[in-house]
Amino acid sequence: MEEKYIGHSVERKEGREKVTGRARYVDDLAFPDMVHGVTVRSSVARGRILGIRYGDGIPWNEFTIVTAKDIPGANEIALILHDQPCLASEFINHPEEPVVLLAHPDKYLLEEARRAVRIDVEAMPAVFTIEDSLAKGTIVWGEDNVLKAYHVDKGDVDSAWAAADVIVEGEYRTGAQEQLYIENQGMIAVANPTDGVTVWGSLQCPYYVHKALMPLFGLPAEKIRVIQAETGGGFGGKEEYPSMIAAHAALLAWKSGKRVKIVYDRAEDMVATTKRHPSRTRHRTGVTRDGKLVAMDIDLAIDGGAYATLSAVVLSRATIHSAGPYVCPNVRIRSQAVATNAPPHGAFRGFGAPQSVFAIERHLDQVARAVNLTPEELRRRNFLRKDQTTATGQIIHEDVNFSGLLDRAFKESDYHAKRARFEKENPGATVKRGIGFSSFMHGAGFTGSGEVYLASVVEVEATAEGCVRVLAASTEIGQGANTIFSQIAADALGISYDRIDVAQPDTGAVPNSGPTVASRTSMVVGNLVEKAALNLKNTLVESGLLCDACTEDEFVRACKRYIETRGTLRARAKYEPPPGLHWDDTTYSGDAYGTYAWAVYVAEVAVDTVTYEARVSDFVAVQEIGKVIHPVLAAGQIEGGVAQAIGMSLYENVVWREGRMANGQMTNYIMPTAADIPPIRVFFEEQPYPFGPHGAKGIGELPMDGPAPAILNAIENATGISLREIPATPEVLMEAMAEKAGALV
Amino acid sequence: MSETVEKIEIACLVNGEWRSARVYPLARLLDVIRGEMRLTGTKEGCGEGECGACALLMNGAIVNSCLVPAAEADGAEIHTIEGVASGDQLSAVQSAFLECGGAQCGICTPGMVIAAAALLARHPHPGDAEIREGLAGNLCRCTGYQKIFTSVVRACESGREKSPGNR
C-alpha cells in the first residue's frame, strides 16, 4: 500500500475551526428553552444525611429540585462496580459527594440558591491517607478498605536473596495531580419518557456514558443517545467522570421537561472531578556485586478515594509497569488500591504507570550507587532484550534495543560532557546544575484480555460522490484522532485525504470502537479503520466495479455506480487479537500488552540554592514507537506529555484538607507556563509493529512516565539530595537542603 | 443582586461593528461577549485571570475578559478571535498555528492566537525569551508550548501579520 499521507504531517482535520474560534464546545451550544443546572455537594467527608433544608429568600417554586428519590432507575454510576451513587441518599463518603441538583433559567439566582441549601450530616470517622486506610482502624469501603489487589510472582524471590551481594530498599511517593484540561467539564441533556435521554458533552468515551445512563433511567440502549461535542482536552479526566455530569443533567431534564446545561466552573471542576491516584511504592532489590538484578520485591499501594471507579485498572497498569524494562529472574509484586474519603481518583494519562515508573527509576539510581556503578551501566547490564521475559512472564519478541536508545539520548543531550562539566562547576555555585535520565516502557492498548473483551468495531461508509466517512466512537480530544483516521483511510483506499471525514461520535450513529484511552486509538482503532476501509474497497472489487489498482476517479465512479444499483456502501471491521497472545487473569501472568513503546528520557536541571527552585533547563526524549503516522502530531503528544510530567514533578501540588482539595484554583495549583518549560527535543526510532496500522504503536501516555524520575535523578546529580517524593516543590527542596546541611555540621 | 442592581445599556465596537447589550454593570465582559453577543470563540478556562483562554483586545490592549466589568467596556473597541481572519483568509498567526501544530484540543487557541498577534504587534521579531514572556499569560495543557513557539516564529517569518487592531 502506498503511503501518500501516512508518515506526513497533513493539516489537522478540524484545525481551521479551532484556529478561527468556530469550533463548538459544549458551553458554546445554546438553545432557546435551555435552563442551567448546578450540583449541591456534601460539606463533610463522611457521615449520615439527616436532612436537607432549603433556606429563606429563594423563590424555590421556580426551581427544579432533584434528589436521589427522583431517580427513575438505579441510583448508581455504572462502571466496573456499581458502588458509586449518582446522588447520595443516606451516606456521604467524600466531601464533594453530590446530594441535590437544582435547575433554573437564571445562572446568578441559581448560584444563590446553591448556597442556600443546607445538608445536615451526622459526621462519621473518615480516612484520608493510604496508611490509615491500610491500618483498617476505620473501615470506609467493603470489608477491609481494599478496592483491588494483585499478586505477581516470577521465580522465587525468598530463595533469591541468598544470591544477592547487596540488598537496597527504598520507599517512593507521588502526589495527586489534576488533569487541568483548559475546557471545564460540561453536559447538555434532554430527557423524557417518550423519547428517552440524549446528552451532548465534553467527553472521551461516549459508550461509557451510554452504559451509565441505561440503569439510571431503566431504559434500553436505543433510548439513550450520547453525542460528543468538541472537547477541550481530556488526559483521562473526561474518561469516567462525564457519566456523573451527564446523569445529573439528564435527571434535571427528565424532571423539568427542559433542556438542561451543567457546566462546571474551574473551582468545581478541580475539587470534584477525578485526579491522578496518589501512590506509595516500596522496593527491596537484590543485586550481585557486578550489577545483575537477582530479586525484586515490590509493594505498591494507590489511594483510590471513596469509590471503586477505575482504580482496579489503574492499579493493574501500575503493577505491570512497576518492575521496569529489566530482566530479573525473581520478581514479587504485591499491589493494592485502597479506599479513602476523598473524591474518587481516576484516569489520568499514564494510568498508574507514571507512579510506578517514578519509583523504579528513582530506585535504580540508588541501587547503582550501592554497587558502585553508574546509573547507565547498571541499567545496561539488566535491560530487557528480545526473547527475554518481563515481570509477568511475557516473552518479548521485538528486537528491543535499549542500549541504542540510551546511546542516542546521551549523544543528543551531551550527557557525559555535561555530567563532567557540572561536577567541576557546581562546587561554590549557588545554582547547581545536574543531568539525569530514566529508561522505561509503556504498554499500548488495554491490559491483558481487555481488548478482546472490548471487541471494538469501526465502520466506513462511502457517498455517491466518492467521499468516505469513518464511523467510530473514538473521540478527537486534541490528540489528532480525526486526522490520523483520515490519513489511514485515505491511504487504504488510495484516495485523497480531503475525501475522508470522521463522523461526530454519537452512540445513535457510530459503532462502539471502545473508549478513547490507553494509547489505543491510533494503534488499535486505527488498525480497524484500515481494515474497514480495505473491506469497503474489496466490496467494490468483488462487485466487479473496481479493479484492485484503481485511480481516484475510478474509485469515485465505482462508489456512485454501487450506490445507484445496490444501495448503501458500508463496511466494517471488528477487533481480532494478534495471534499468540496469552494472558491469565488468575495468576496475573502472560502477555500483558500486545506491544510496548520503549524510551529513554534525559533531563537537565538547575537548582537554585538560594530560592530552592528547581527548573528543567533542557529535555531530550528518545523513543521507539513503531511507525510515526504524523510527525507533527506525534511530537506534539510527546512534548505535551513531557510538559504535564514536568508539572507533576516540580509544581503541581494538590493540598488536601480532610479529603478536600484546598487549592482548587489556577492561582494556587500551579501548572507550567510558556516561561517554565525548557526546549523539549523529541527523537523517534521506528521499528514497525506488525499489528498496528502501517506498524504504528500507541504513544499518548508514554511521555507522562519518564520525566519525573529523570528530573529527580538530575536533582540528585546537581545537589546530592535524593528526593523520594514528587512534587519536588521549593518547600520540599528547602527542607531537604536544610537537613543535608544539618547532617554535615 | 438581581433585585437591587439595575441593568445598563452598553455599546462596543466589536470586530468593527457597533454592538449593544443590556447587562448588569458588573457582568463579566466575557459573559457579554459569549452570551449577549453570541461570539463564543472567546473561551472561559478559569474565571480568575490565570489562563488567558478569554483573552481579547480592548482598545488595542490584550485583556482577560473574565476580569473586565461590562461597564468598563462601554464605548470600547474590541477585537475577538472571530475578527482575526478575513473571511476564509486566515491571518499569518492562524496559518502558522495550523501548519506547525500549535493547536491541539483548541480551547486555548483563540486566546493564544490573540496573545501571539499582540506579541507580534509589540515585537515584530521576538526572540525566544520575548515569545515565552509574551505567551506566559496563556496556559496550554496539550502542547507543552513547543509547537506554539514554532508557530509564532513561523508567523513572524511569513511576515504577513499586520497589527490585529488594523483588521
HADDOCK unambig.tbl for C-alpha pairs under 7 A between the chains (distance, minus, plus):
assign (segid A and resid 11 and name CA) (segid B and resid 98 and name CA) 6.79 0.50 0.50
assign (segid A and resid 11 and name CA) (segid B and resid 99 and name CA) 6.59 0.50 0.50
assign (segid A and resid 15 and name CA) (segid B and resid 98 and name CA) 5.99 0.50 0.50
assign (segid A and resid 16 and name CA) (segid B and resid 98 and name CA) 6.99 0.50 0.50
assign (segid A and resid 18 and name CA) (segid B and resid 106 and name CA) 5.03 0.50 0.50
assign (segid A and resid 18 and name CA) (segid B and resid 109 and name CA) 6.73 0.50 0.50
assign (segid A and resid 19 and name CA) (segid B and resid 94 and name CA) 5.62 0.50 0.50
assign (segid A and resid 19 and name CA) (segid B and resid 109 and name CA) 6.03 0.50 0.50
assign (segid A and resid 19 and name CA) (segid B and resid 110 and name CA) 6.29 0.50 0.50
assign (segid A and resid 20 and name CA) (segid B and resid 81 and name CA) 6.26 0.50 0.50
assign (segid A and resid 20 and name CA) (segid B and resid 82 and name CA) 6.34 0.50 0.50
assign (segid A and resid 20 and name CA) (segid B and resid 85 and name CA) 6.89 0.50 0.50
assign (segid A and resid 20 and name CA) (segid B and resid 110 and name CA) 6.89 0.50 0.50
assign (segid A and resid 21 and name CA) (segid B and resid 41 and name CA) 4.11 0.50 0.50
assign (segid A and resid 21 and name CA) (segid B and resid 81 and name CA) 6.00 0.50 0.50
assign (segid A and resid 21 and name CA) (segid B and resid 82 and name CA) 6.34 0.50 0.50
assign (segid A and resid 21 and name CA) (segid B and resid 110 and name CA) 5.66 0.50 0.50
assign (segid A and resid 22 and name CA) (segid B and resid 41 and name CA) 6.08 0.50 0.50
assign (segid A and resid 28 and name CA) (segid B and resid 40 and name CA) 5.61 0.50 0.50
assign (segid A and resid 181 and name CA) (segid B and resid 141 and name CA) 6.03 0.50 0.50
assign (segid A and resid 182 and name CA) (segid B and resid 45 and name CA) 5.32 0.50 0.50
assign (segid A and resid 182 and name CA) (segid B and resid 107 and name CA) 6.49 0.50 0.50
assign (segid A and resid 182 and name CA) (segid B and resid 108 and name CA) 6.81 0.50 0.50
assign (segid A and resid 182 and name CA) (segid B and resid 141 and name CA) 6.68 0.50 0.50
assign (segid A and resid 183 and name CA) (segid B and resid 45 and name CA) 5.82 0.50 0.50
assign (segid A and resid 183 and name CA) (segid B and resid 107 and name CA) 6.20 0.50 0.50
assign (segid A and resid 184 and name CA) (segid B and resid 45 and name CA) 6.74 0.50 0.50
assign (segid A and resid 231 and name CA) (segid B and resid 105 and name CA) 6.69 0.50 0.50
assign (segid A and resid 232 and name CA) (segid B and resid 105 and name CA) 4.87 0.50 0.50
assign (segid A and resid 232 and name CA) (segid B and resid 106 and name CA) 6.27 0.50 0.50
assign (segid A and resid 232 and name CA) (segid B and resid 107 and name CA) 5.07 0.50 0.50
assign (segid A and resid 233 and name CA) (segid B and resid 105 and name CA) 5.35 0.50 0.50
assign (segid A and resid 266 and name CA) (segid B and resid 45 and name CA) 6.87 0.50 0.50
assign (segid A and resid 266 and name CA) (segid B and resid 46 and name CA) 5.11 0.50 0.50
assign (segid A and resid 477 and name CA) (segid B and resid 105 and name CA) 5.53 0.50 0.50
assign (segid A and resid 478 and name CA) (segid B and resid 104 and name CA) 4.22 0.50 0.50
assign (segid A and resid 478 and name CA) (segid B and resid 105 and name CA) 3.42 0.50 0.50
assign (segid A and resid 478 and name CA) (segid B and resid 106 and name CA) 6.94 0.50 0.50
assign (segid A and resid 479 and name CA) (segid B and resid 104 and name CA) 6.26 0.50 0.50
assign (segid A and resid 632 and name CA) (segid B and resid 101 and name CA) 6.24 0.50 0.50
assign (segid A and resid 633 and name CA) (segid B and resid 101 and name CA) 6.85 0.50 0.50
assign (segid A and resid 636 and name CA) (segid B and resid 143 and name CA) 5.63 0.50 0.50
assign (segid A and resid 639 and name CA) (segid B and resid 143 and name CA) 6.09 0.50 0.50
assign (segid A and resid 639 and name CA) (segid B and resid 144 and name CA) 5.17 0.50 0.50
assign (segid A and resid 639 and name CA) (segid B and resid 146 and name CA) 6.97 0.50 0.50
assign (segid A and resid 640 and name CA) (segid B and resid 141 and name CA) 6.92 0.50 0.50
assign (segid A and resid 640 and name CA) (segid B and resid 142 and name CA) 4.95 0.50 0.50
assign (segid A and resid 640 and name CA) (segid B and resid 143 and name CA) 4.21 0.50 0.50
assign (segid A and resid 640 and name CA) (segid B and resid 144 and name CA) 4.09 0.50 0.50
assign (segid A and resid 643 and name CA) (segid B and resid 144 and name CA) 4.83 0.50 0.50
assign (segid A and resid 666 and name CA) (segid B and resid 46 and name CA) 6.80 0.50 0.50
assign (segid A and resid 666 and name CA) (segid B and resid 50 and name CA) 6.21 0.50 0.50
assign (segid A and resid 667 and name CA) (segid B and resid 50 and name CA) 6.44 0.50 0.50
assign (segid A and resid 673 and name CA) (segid B and resid 136 and name CA) 5.47 0.50 0.50
assign (segid A and resid 673 and name CA) (segid B and resid 139 and name CA) 5.89 0.50 0.50
assign (segid A and resid 674 and name CA) (segid B and resid 132 and name CA) 5.13 0.50 0.50
assign (segid A and resid 674 and name CA) (segid B and resid 135 and name CA) 6.16 0.50 0.50
assign (segid A and resid 674 and name CA) (segid B and resid 136 and name CA) 4.92 0.50 0.50
assign (segid A and resid 674 and name CA) (segid B and resid 145 and name CA) 5.97 0.50 0.50
assign (segid A and resid 675 and name CA) (segid B and resid 132 and name CA) 5.08 0.50 0.50
assign (segid A and resid 675 and name CA) (segid B and resid 133 and name CA) 6.23 0.50 0.50
assign (segid A and resid 675 and name CA) (segid B and resid 136 and name CA) 5.72 0.50 0.50
